[in-house]
Amino acid sequence: MNAFDQSLAEQLAALEAQGLRRQLRNVSAVAGTRLVQDGRSLINFAANDYLGLATHPALREAAQRAISDFGAGSGAARLLSGSLAPHLELEEALAAFKGTAAALSFTSGYAAAIGTVGALAGRGDVIILDKLVHSCLVDAARLSGATLRVFRHNDLARLEDLLEWSTRQGARTTLVITESVFSMDGDCAPLREIVESKDRFGAWLMLDEAHATGLYGPGGQGLASELGVAGRVEVQMGTLGKALGAAGGYIAGSRVLVDFLVNRARSFIFSTAPVPAQTAAALAGVSLVQTPEGAERRQRLWERVAQARPAMGLPATAAQSAILPLILGPESAALRVAEALRERGLYVPAIRYPTVARNQARLRISLSAAHTAEDVAQLTDAVAAVRHTP
Ligand SMILES: *Cc1c(COP(=O)(O)O)cnc(C)c1O
């Protein structure tokens, strides 16, 4: 091994020793909630495809039609020749869906975060983040060059302290960033209160609805819509790759926000436009979640969640989200229980540092409308049997 590879191999060995090394698993076939991974057929509890749309015929057909009409690739960035009809249709549909004047799509939610935060805040500005926001928002905030402050998860008093601090500093811009449903804990932000606070201090709010889009509100618009505060959130972000079943990210907001991002969001400007297939599939997903079929799928999902929560030791009340964490603590415990579930034909991922804090390792179960009641029963039985295995 040369010195370069030697250095990397030593770092991987250190991860291995801490139970933190990650490895790709090869999924060779997918059929709804079933997948074949490393040659084994498993029920998948790891996907964020909460409504089962990723394999829905309407999305598949939309993707295939877009390939026929526009090709496999977009050919260029949006500001060159890559701004195709499917992108504009998707953005109009997203704006109508979210009830905003405009929307902009990105290749991924990650790219939406990096481009948008960097466009909105920089040196001399203040960004205030919830401690548990997704890594893409942390990376985005760090890259922006703004002064960062972090408040304890969902702690409104700490948020207000920081808003007050930012005001005293005379910051030109104070941007608060949080999520509606937290990706590794499955709990929700106190959005109404956060909106009240940021308004009182004249700050702006960027809200990541990655795990709420498609799931909350009358047509799946998100948690801000369900709570009646969407109109007061300056920057609404989400992904097209979870409940919406496709891929990509979006920002919804005012016309001037979108015009500004087209000029300033570097991940939008300097990157090839999303491929037509993903964009058309996302459009089909956005349409579908607003139909009676979308409402039925949401209802089925909440039934599965209500069925699973008690077995996870979570209160049966308040079916808050499709993400059920089973916190086990040590990295090794999470790996062991995940392996025991795999033996029983269930794929439930162990989530470890740095995705969550050290010694907060957990199983992260995500449920889908495509799971049957029997799938969930199999899961809860297996969890009861293996969670205390030594
Ligand atoms: C998944 C996720 C993202 C990133 O979205 P992608 O489209 O997968 O890049 C952003 N924020 C949160 C909270 C997420 O869970």
The ligand as an ORCA input file, in Angstrom:
! r2SCAN-3c Opt
* xyz 0 1
  C     -32.945     13.947      3.318
  C     -32.863     15.286      3.886
  C     -32.334     16.353      3.171
  C     -31.619     16.164      1.851
  O     -32.492     15.919      0.849
  P     -31.956     15.119     -0.432
  O     -32.962     15.417     -1.472
  O     -31.911     13.684     -0.027
  O     -30.600     15.656     -0.748
  C     -32.421     17.608      3.715
  N     -32.951     17.814      4.924
  C     -33.430     16.810      5.667
  C     -34.017     17.089      6.991
  C     -33.392     15.513      5.183
  O     -33.838     14.525      5.922
*
